Amino acid sequence: MVELQVTNMARKITVEVPDKLLERAQEASGEGITKTVRTGLQLLAASRTYERLRELRGKVKFSRTAADLKEDR
């Protein structure tokens, strides 16, 4: 039996951020500084994937219709 240990490694960093930008970001997230910064970094990391998906818009043909998918519920 193999046991895998998953660790959530993190780095502590110091970042200079304009006060107004941080305030606006915290207002938008409704969270504290750490959670706001993490959310912003996750969104930035995901933005490339979102862009690739947008490029595929209208180019992907599905074999099933929306009606077919509804029937499978």
Summary of the structure (lengths in Angstrom):
residues: 73
radius of gyration: 20.1
end to end distance: 37.8
largest distance: 52.8
contacts: 97
relative contact order: 0.06
helix: 55%
strand: 0%
